[in-house]
């Protein structure tokens, strides 16, 4: 008996991989898009990143729900400070949408504030040595004598917001900046992450398509091997 290509096996593999949903209509499940930037540019007088491979990272997760989750982790004992500028952490978004912050850790009112209020409209936040940023958060403190920890987590929401809306400031070309005190030199000032400090963002559709093709091809190969094993030997 001749066996045809096992589409059931292929679809099952896609579902098992999470590419196809199991809800009504087999809705497509798009995995989160995650991008990590590293602080590698130093604007501190005397140097904040001396002897450091990088000053920390910014990981942005897009769950394709109009929200972006930020996880900022400074490295090597570096800590956020309020150096008297407009923000302690800054970033930019295309088309200047109004955004709403949530899930800020540490909580607002304890160690961080939102310049301009929440929702926050695009503004012009001056940060030490790194130029101006449209959005950001400000640590509550008194310069290098009052460091505010090495981590910051928060989520922003906006209309049709996605990870492709992140953009660099002009003319510096910086995606993120932080006002810090160095854990290795004790100097204070700004550090930033440039475009070259992150991998390219994969297109979700292309990623899903390639994964689906690969799984279907694998299922086809399994079906072919089974059919070959059942063919009678030549006399």
C-alpha positions, 0 to 999 in steps of 0.5 A, spaced: 500 500 500 502 506 497 503 511 503 502 519 502 505 525 505 503 525 512 501 532 513 498 530 520 505 529 522 507 535 520 501 539 523 502 535 529 510 537 529 508 545 528 503 545 534 508 541 539 513 547 537 508 552 539 508 555 532 500 553 531 495 554 536 491 549 539 485 554 540 479 555 535 481 556 528 488 554 530 490 561 531 498 562 530 502 563 536 508 568 535 513 567 540 516 573 543 521 577 540 527 579 544 533 583 543 539 585 548 543 591 547 550 592 551 553 599 554 559 599 551 560 607 550 563 611 556 562 618 557 564 619 564 570 624 566 576 619 568 572 613 565 566 609 568 568 603 564 575 602 564 577 595 565 570 593 563 568 589 557 561 592 558 557 596 563 551 592 563 545 590 558 538 592 556 534 586 554 527 588 551 522 583 550 516 584 545 510 579 546 506 582 540 501 585 545 503 593 544 507 592 550 515 592 551 518 590 557 525 592 559 530 589 563 536 593 565 542 590 568 548 594 570 554 590 571 561 590 575 558 594 581 556 600 576 549 603 579 544 608 577 545 615 580 541 622 579 547 626 577 542 632 576 540 631 569 533 630 566 533 622 566 537 617 569 535 612 564 533 614 557 531 611 550 527 613 544 521 611 540 519 612 532 513 617 531 513 620 538 507 616 541 504 617 548 506 611 553 504 608 559 509 605 564 507 599 569 511 594 573 516 598 575 521 595 579 523 599 584 516 602 584 515 609 583 515 613 589 521 609 592 527 610 588 524 612 581 520 618 578 517 619 571 519 625 568 513 629 565 508 624 568 504 617 566 502 617 561 509 620 558 509 624 552 515 625 547 520 630 550 527 632 550 531 629 556 538 632 557 543 626 559 550 627 561 554 627 555 550 622 551 545 628 548 537 628 549 532 622 549 525 623 548 523 618 554 526 615 560 526 614 568 529 618 573 532 615 579 531 619 586 538 621 589 543 625 590 549 624 585 554 619 586 553 619 594 547 616 593 547 610 588 540 607 586 542 600 585 544 596 579 537 594 576 531 597 573 525 593 570 519 596 567 514 595 561 511 600 557 505 600 553 502 604 546 498 604 540 501 598 536 508 599 539 513 594 537 520 592 538 521 595 531 519 602 534 526 603 538 530 608 535 537 611 536 537 619 538 540 624 533 546 625 532 549 621 537 546 614 534 545 612 541 539 607 543 539 607 551 543 611 556 544 611 563 547 615 568 551 611 573 557 611 578 562 606 576 563 600 580 571 599 578 573 607 578 568 610 582 567 616 577 560 618 575 557 620 568 553 617 562 554 610 558 550 608 552 548 603 548 549 604 540 546 600 534 552 596 533 551 593 541 545 589 539 544 583 534 539 584 528 531 583 530 529 577 526 522 578 522 517 574 526 513 572 519 520 569 516 522 566 522 516 562 523 516 560 515 523 557 516 521 554 522 515 551 519 518 549 512 524 545 517 518 541 521 514 539 515 521 537 511 523 533 517 516 530 517 516 528 510 523 525 511 520 521 516 514 519 512 519 517 506 524 513 510 518 509 513 515 508 506 522 506 503 522 500 509 516 497 507 518 497 499 519 489 497 526 487 496 527 486 488 528 479 486 
